[in-house]
Amino acid sequence: MKIAQIAPLYEAVPPKLYGGTERIVAHLSDALVALGHDVTLFSSADAHTRAGLVPVRDQAIRLDPSPLKSDYAAHLSMLHELRRRASEFDIIHFHVDLIHFPLFEKIAPRTVTTLHGRLDLKDLPEVYRRWPDYPLVSISNSQRLPLADANWVATVHHGLAEDLFHPTVAPRDGYLAFLGRISPEKRPDRAIEIARLSGRRLRIAAKVDDADRIYFKEAIEPLLSDPLIEFIGEIGDDAKADFLGNAAGLLFPIDWPEPFGLVMIEAMACGTPVIAWNCGAVPEVIDTGTTGFIVRSTEEAVEAVGRLPELDRGEIRRTFERRFSSRVMAERYLELYGRLAGEGSPSALLAAE
């Protein structure tokens, strides 16, 4: 099957540091190639991929040092190039939210759009009513709830390459880990409170976006003076195996409807259990008593910290391989691609315009 993967241009594929969607596009593309398919990736030129690459920007937007950039212009240029070549593909898989909707209406039934973000936004329902023919994929069943009547065709959980991280059976230290982004909805303040109440070290490896700098300065930075708390900053995949693998557990104390929570399966890939709040997709990812604990309060989280030694890190890794490998993700998408390809092709539909 000839498959086009359309990545956002904000981060490299995969990201050099923080980033979720582009990381999933990278692992999905490579897994599809490994399964014998002809995959073309539309992304920035700094991608590392086994797929054929169509570079539509010299580098990803976030780490581009140019002071003035237009993300809309970059994405529209990419979509123009894709439209010019659309007849080459059996399936076009979009990961760029909904910016492509007005441009590919005629071939919408031969596309897949995976939605990676939150969907409880005021303006979204009207858009999905306006363009009802695009087959949509959710990354969790929970993510769908605000748009229950949209054209959902599948839920496909994220997956990572099995060889990206290796499990740590005997971690060197007993610290707790917080990995991701400093923002109010991610609740690093909760993670700090849990660590302090349980008397455990907390290491925080997190990105601080410009939009969250005031929150970091006012709400989080004053808490970092505690000797139990260590702020490391943003890290990439090369440092995650050591950071996660040597942690007693990952704290995921979110306070928002998380669409998936990629860091949870990154921890599982390292054999590290997760203590996560009962929000969003968490119950679809974590098996309480096997891969971690789902909690509803700080008190429950502190109790769960004491129970982390009960969990089998080998079984956590095996659960990751069984449920959240990139091969499992790719096989689920291939089943969907085959169903949608059905009769005809993008070229036939374009010819009918």
Legacy VTK file of the C-alpha trace (Angstrom):
# vtk DataFile Version 3.0
C-alpha trace
ASCII
DATASET POLYDATA
POINTS 353 float
0.000 0.000 0.000
1.215 3.507 -0.840
0.727 5.695 2.217
1.435 9.385 2.785
2.048 10.553 6.350
1.544 14.291 6.867
3.357 15.604 9.935
3.103 18.956 11.687
6.080 21.218 11.065
6.523 22.471 14.625
9.018 19.780 15.671
11.402 17.482 13.833
10.218 13.920 13.118
10.998 12.625 15.689
11.451 15.684 17.923
14.925 16.466 19.175
13.512 17.365 22.591
9.885 17.653 23.795
7.107 16.771 21.363
4.383 14.182 21.011
2.626 14.214 17.642
5.790 14.269 15.534
7.217 11.452 17.659
4.192 9.280 16.916
4.386 10.082 13.197
8.023 8.982 13.224
7.352 5.652 14.934
4.261 4.939 12.844
6.047 5.664 9.562
9.000 3.432 10.433
6.737 0.608 11.602
4.698 0.750 8.380
7.903 0.519 6.338
9.035 -2.459 8.443
5.714 -4.143 7.626
6.482 -3.819 3.927
4.554 -0.724 2.870
5.584 2.191 0.666
5.477 5.206 2.965
6.148 8.843 2.084
6.608 11.342 4.888
5.835 15.025 4.356
7.698 16.969 7.043
10.615 19.277 7.700
14.007 18.346 6.262
15.520 17.444 9.652
13.413 14.271 9.901
15.052 10.901 10.523
12.898 8.263 8.892
12.870 4.954 7.043
10.141 6.340 4.806
10.653 8.351 1.661
10.982 11.984 2.705
9.379 15.011 1.079
11.055 17.944 2.877
8.796 20.985 2.798
10.736 23.210 5.186
14.460 23.373 5.904
13.957 22.682 9.622
11.217 22.357 12.190
9.675 25.618 13.327
10.257 25.588 17.111
14.062 25.284 17.055
14.491 27.441 13.947
16.536 30.461 15.141
14.871 32.806 12.650
13.003 35.407 14.733
10.091 35.789 12.311
8.275 32.678 11.088
4.807 31.786 9.791
3.501 28.382 10.767
0.400 28.866 8.577
2.492 29.647 5.496
4.710 26.627 6.119
1.779 24.240 6.512
-0.101 25.620 3.495
3.000 25.180 1.336
3.235 21.562 2.481
-0.436 20.929 1.711
-0.037 22.459 -1.735
2.798 20.037 -2.498
0.748 17.139 -1.156
-2.238 18.084 -3.282
-0.016 18.182 -6.353
1.132 14.614 -5.613
-2.044 13.197 -4.050
-2.717 10.799 -6.929
0.420 8.825 -5.974
-1.081 7.491 -2.736
-3.724 4.972 -1.741
-4.218 6.614 1.639
-3.248 10.040 2.952
-2.882 10.180 6.725
-3.069 13.662 8.240
-1.685 14.591 11.662
-2.092 18.372 11.215
-5.338 18.935 13.093
-7.925 20.318 10.606
-6.038 22.821 8.448
-6.364 20.503 5.426
-10.161 20.237 5.528
-11.019 22.865 2.854
-8.322 21.592 0.462
-9.001 17.860 0.247
-12.810 17.630 0.426
-13.095 15.690 -2.853
-10.894 12.890 -1.597
-11.873 12.990 2.070
-13.076 9.334 2.126
-9.573 8.173 1.147
-7.880 10.065 3.949
-7.360 9.472 7.655
-7.139 12.335 10.124
-5.776 11.508 13.551
-6.653 14.164 16.095
-3.915 14.543 18.678
-5.200 17.390 20.858
-8.052 18.270 23.178
-11.449 18.676 21.541
-13.489 20.570 24.124
-13.009 23.910 22.335
-15.891 26.223 21.484
-15.354 26.477 17.710
-14.729 22.827 16.895
-18.254 21.338 16.670
-19.237 23.610 13.775
-16.097 22.698 11.812
-16.756 18.977 12.098
-20.379 19.525 11.059
-19.183 21.566 8.079
-16.770 18.847 6.889
-18.424 15.554 7.902
-16.781 13.306 5.293
-13.293 13.128 6.793
-12.727 9.816 8.609
-11.422 10.697 12.065
-9.261 8.679 14.439
-9.107 9.391 18.156
-6.066 8.511 20.247
-8.333 7.508 23.151
-12.038 6.948 23.623
-12.033 9.691 26.233
-10.776 12.224 23.696
-13.949 11.788 21.623
-16.450 12.784 24.286
-16.782 16.509 23.423
-17.402 15.605 19.749
-19.336 12.383 20.123
-21.220 12.860 16.828
-18.168 13.446 14.632
-17.179 10.938 11.931
-15.113 8.659 14.159
-13.920 5.492 12.443
-11.468 4.141 15.026
-9.550 4.713 18.219
-5.868 3.856 17.889
-3.696 4.215 20.959
-0.179 5.548 20.522
2.800 3.238 20.196
6.587 3.461 20.379
9.341 1.400 18.766
10.246 -1.496 21.042
13.964 -0.787 20.737
13.681 2.906 21.652
14.042 2.231 25.385
15.171 -0.830 27.286
13.703 -1.767 30.661
15.638 -1.189 33.865
14.957 -4.156 36.137
16.866 -2.769 39.136
16.807 1.060 39.178
19.823 2.697 40.792
17.866 5.238 42.799
14.527 5.672 44.500
13.553 9.054 43.114
10.236 9.968 41.579
10.141 11.418 38.053
8.072 14.121 36.367
8.554 14.362 32.597
6.913 16.594 30.027
5.882 20.247 30.150
5.555 22.813 32.917
1.979 24.082 32.741
-0.997 24.455 35.085
-2.870 21.497 33.594
0.137 19.163 33.976
0.274 20.017 37.718
3.991 19.895 38.520
2.989 21.546 41.821
1.056 18.384 42.680
4.088 16.254 41.844
6.215 18.369 44.193
3.658 18.061 46.978
3.481 14.284 46.561
7.257 13.990 46.726
7.503 16.196 49.817
4.734 14.336 51.665
6.266 10.965 50.842
9.797 12.109 51.696
11.102 11.121 48.258
13.336 12.942 45.829
11.621 14.323 42.719
13.485 14.973 39.494
11.645 17.197 37.003
12.630 17.011 33.324
10.310 19.438 31.612
9.955 22.051 28.908
8.819 25.577 29.782
6.906 27.193 26.909
6.866 30.967 26.583
3.154 30.909 27.409
3.916 29.221 30.735
6.941 31.234 31.879
4.947 33.404 34.273
3.334 30.281 35.794
6.775 28.690 36.152
8.280 31.832 37.698
5.454 32.484 40.128
4.088 29.029 41.011
6.866 26.484 40.465
10.262 28.150 40.794
9.724 29.047 44.477
9.119 25.348 45.200
12.455 24.298 43.714
14.431 25.467 46.741
13.403 22.293 48.578
16.444 19.951 48.601
14.185 17.047 47.609
13.309 18.733 44.289
15.637 18.847 41.280
14.713 20.689 38.086
16.649 19.333 35.098
14.924 21.075 32.183
13.945 19.695 28.795
15.457 16.370 27.693
15.374 14.274 24.526
14.994 10.549 23.870
18.702 9.910 24.430
18.340 10.864 28.094
14.887 9.442 28.795
15.887 5.801 29.239
18.219 6.662 32.111
15.884 9.287 33.574
12.772 7.101 33.527
14.423 3.720 33.936
16.177 4.625 37.166
13.104 6.199 38.734
11.006 4.336 41.289
7.953 5.712 39.516
6.640 8.383 37.184
4.195 10.954 38.555
1.473 11.976 36.094
-0.743 14.232 38.260
-2.686 15.927 35.453
-5.676 18.213 35.894
-7.159 18.235 32.385
-8.737 15.787 29.873
-5.423 14.422 28.589
-6.068 12.947 25.098
-3.472 10.212 25.639
-0.360 10.917 27.732
2.632 9.623 25.771
4.977 9.880 28.740
3.043 7.085 30.462
3.981 4.536 27.811
7.529 5.906 27.654
7.799 5.031 31.339
6.230 1.618 30.742
8.765 0.931 27.984
11.455 1.427 30.638
9.642 -0.877 33.055
8.780 2.065 35.311
5.375 2.198 37.032
3.125 5.248 36.761
1.063 7.046 39.402
-1.566 8.953 37.429
-4.665 11.029 38.167
-7.990 9.656 37.005
-8.386 12.151 34.137
-8.829 11.879 30.393
-7.262 8.798 28.818
-5.453 7.610 31.956
-7.817 4.641 32.637
-7.298 3.454 29.045
-3.513 3.368 29.469
-2.748 2.378 33.062
-3.789 -0.951 34.562
-3.995 -0.341 38.310
-1.922 -2.867 40.218
-0.025 -3.937 37.096
1.524 -0.929 35.355
0.884 1.619 38.082
-1.853 3.175 40.169
-4.732 5.481 39.215
-5.456 7.949 42.008
-7.955 10.705 42.796
-6.196 12.668 45.526
-2.786 13.626 46.846
-3.336 11.280 49.779
-3.987 8.353 47.441
-0.897 9.285 45.420
1.310 9.313 48.525
-0.063 5.892 49.506
0.652 4.638 45.972
4.279 5.769 46.234
4.692 3.352 49.127
3.217 0.537 47.029
5.507 0.967 43.999
7.799 -1.946 45.046
4.801 -4.297 44.734
4.793 -3.939 40.939
6.749 -6.192 38.577
8.866 -4.028 36.256
9.246 -6.929 33.826
5.468 -7.233 33.530
5.197 -3.487 32.988
7.539 -3.788 30.021
5.664 -6.824 28.672
2.402 -4.883 28.882
4.000 -2.078 26.875
5.102 -4.534 24.181
1.684 -6.156 24.037
-0.409 -2.967 23.946
1.704 0.042 23.025
4.437 -0.932 20.565
4.650 0.898 17.249
4.026 -2.390 15.448
0.698 -2.836 17.256
-0.203 0.773 16.383
0.774 0.297 12.727
-1.228 -2.930 12.394
-4.335 -1.188 13.703
-3.887 1.662 11.256
-3.302 -0.774 8.375
-6.605 -2.467 9.129
-8.266 0.947 8.922
-6.404 1.953 5.752
-7.540 -1.217 4.021
-11.121 -0.600 5.027
-11.085 2.995 3.807
-9.173 2.369 0.589
-12.002 0.099 -0.531
-12.993 0.934 -4.058
-11.198 3.621 -5.988
-8.180 5.688 -5.027
-7.191 9.301 -4.433
-6.259 9.585 -8.104
-9.717 8.490 -9.219
-11.374 10.936 -6.872
-9.124 13.792 -7.955
-9.911 13.045 -11.583
-13.588 13.504 -10.787
-13.118 17.114 -9.636
LINES 1 354
353 0 1 2 3 4 5 6 7 8 9 10 11 12 13 14 15 16 17 18 19 20 21 22 23 24 25 26 27 28 29 30 31 32 33 34 35 36 37 38 39 40 41 42 43 44 45 46 47 48 49 50 51 52 53 54 55 56 57 58 59 60 61 62 63 64 65 66 67 68 69 70 71 72 73 74 75 76 77 78 79 80 81 82 83 84 85 86 87 88 89 90 91 92 93 94 95 96 97 98 99 100 101 102 103 104 105 106 107 108 109 110 111 112 113 114 115 116 117 118 119 120 121 122 123 124 125 126 127 128 129 130 131 132 133 134 135 136 137 138 139 140 141 142 143 144 145 146 147 148 149 150 151 152 153 154 155 156 157 158 159 160 161 162 163 164 165 166 167 168 169 170 171 172 173 174 175 176 177 178 179 180 181 182 183 184 185 186 187 188 189 190 191 192 193 194 195 196 197 198 199 200 201 202 203 204 205 206 207 208 209 210 211 212 213 214 215 216 217 218 219 220 221 222 223 224 225 226 227 228 229 230 231 232 233 234 235 236 237 238 239 240 241 242 243 244 245 246 247 248 249 250 251 252 253 254 255 256 257 258 259 260 261 262 263 264 265 266 267 268 269 270 271 272 273 274 275 276 277 278 279 280 281 282 283 284 285 286 287 288 289 290 291 292 293 294 295 296 297 298 299 300 301 302 303 304 305 306 307 308 309 310 311 312 313 314 315 316 317 318 319 320 321 322 323 324 325 326 327 328 329 330 331 332 333 334 335 336 337 338 339 340 341 342 343 344 345 346 347 348 349 350 351 352
